Amino acid sequence: MANEEVLQIKKQLEDHEKRLSELETLLQAKPEVGRKEVAIKELILAKKPKNDVQKALAIGYYLEKYQGLSCFNVRDLEDGFRGAKEKVPQNVSDKVQINVRKGHMMETKGKKNDLKAYVLTNSGEKFVENDFKKEK
């Protein structure tokens, strides 16, 4: 064999080794698990809130967990009621204040769109995750 043929075969082998190595790396890597998109209406139906206070809490939970909002305001909650095809309560801010008193939500330092902003507390998150039952 000519020296040129040997060099060509050697280059092909190196290319094959490189491709095999890349494929092995891909096989060893854990595939990313896609997060299933959940609609706000699905969450409301699954959690079965008993009243508008619990619905507001569930919507706040949805906004944080599924929409990725760092905080939300009363308008966000009103939009959430509409998105879930639920009747928007007369005074959503009253529902928020009840959740604040119960320790399920708290006001943030800043504002969002010139309105008071809120986040769920740890106990508020757990309350929703527990289908509105207190942990024992």
N, C-alpha and C positions, 0 to 999 in steps of 0.2 A: 504494500500500500504506500502511496505517496504521502509525504509529510503533510501536504495540504489536506488530504482526506482524513488523516488522523486528527488534525486540528479541528476540522469540521465536525467530526463525530464527538470529539471532546466537548465542543461548544454546545452541541445538541444535548448531550448528557447533563451538562451543567444547567441548561435551561429547564430540562425535565426535573432535575433535582430541586431547582428553585420553585417550580410550579407545585411539585409534591409537598414541599415544605409549607408553602402558603395554604394549600388545601388542608393539610394536617392542622395548621393553626386555626383555620376557620372551623374545623370539626371540633376542636377542643374548646373553642369559645362558646359560652352559653348564649343561646339566642335571646334577643330582647323579647320579653313578653309584652305584647301590646295590651294596653288598658282599654277595656271595652267602654265605649262612650255610654253614659247613662243619661237619659232625659230626665228633666226635673219632674215631670209627671210620673215617671216610673218610680222615682224615689218617694214621692208622696204616696203613691199607691202601695209601695212595699212597706213603708214605715207606719202607715195608718194613723196619722196624727188625729187626736180627738177634737181639737178646737183650733181657732185661729192663732193662739199663742204658740201651740206646738207646730202648726204649719209654718209660722214665721221662723221658728227655730230650725225646722227642717230645710227651709229655703236658704237660710243663712249657712247651714251646713253644706248644702249643695254648692252655693256660690264659692265657698272656701275650698272644698274638697275636689269638686269636679270642674269648676270654672277657673280655679287658681287665683281667686281674688284674695288679696292680703287683708282687706277690710271691705265692708259694705255699708250702704246707707239705706234710709227708708225707701228711696226711689228704687234702688236695686231690689229690695224685698217686694215692692209693689209690682215691678216687672216680673219677678219670680212667680208671684201669685197668678199673673196673667199667663205666663209661660206654662204653668201647670194646669191652666184652664180652671182655676179656682176663683171664686168671687173675692175681689179685693176688699178687705175689711175697711170700715169707715175710717178708723184711725190706726194705721199700722204702727205709728210711733208709740201708742199705748201698749200694743202687743210686745214691742221691743222693750219698753220699760218694765213690763211684768217679767220678761226673761232676764233682764238685768237684776231685778230684785231677787229672783230665784237663783241667781248666780250662774245662769246658762250663757249669758252674753255680757260683754263689758264694753264701755266706750273707749275708743282709742284717743291718744293725745291729739292727733291731727284731725283734719276734716277731709271729706271726699266730696268734691264738687260743691264746696261751701255748705255742706250739711254735716251734721254729726256723723261720725263713722263708728262702726261696731265690729267686734270679732266675737267668735264663740269662745267660751272658756273651755278648759279641759273637761270639766264636769258636764258642760253643755254638749260637747262632742260625744261623750260617753252616753249621755242620756238619749241622744238621737240613735246612736249605734245600738243601744239596748232596747230600741223600739219604745221609747218613752217610759221605760220602767226604771225605777231607782235600783242602783246596784246594792246587793246585800252585803 
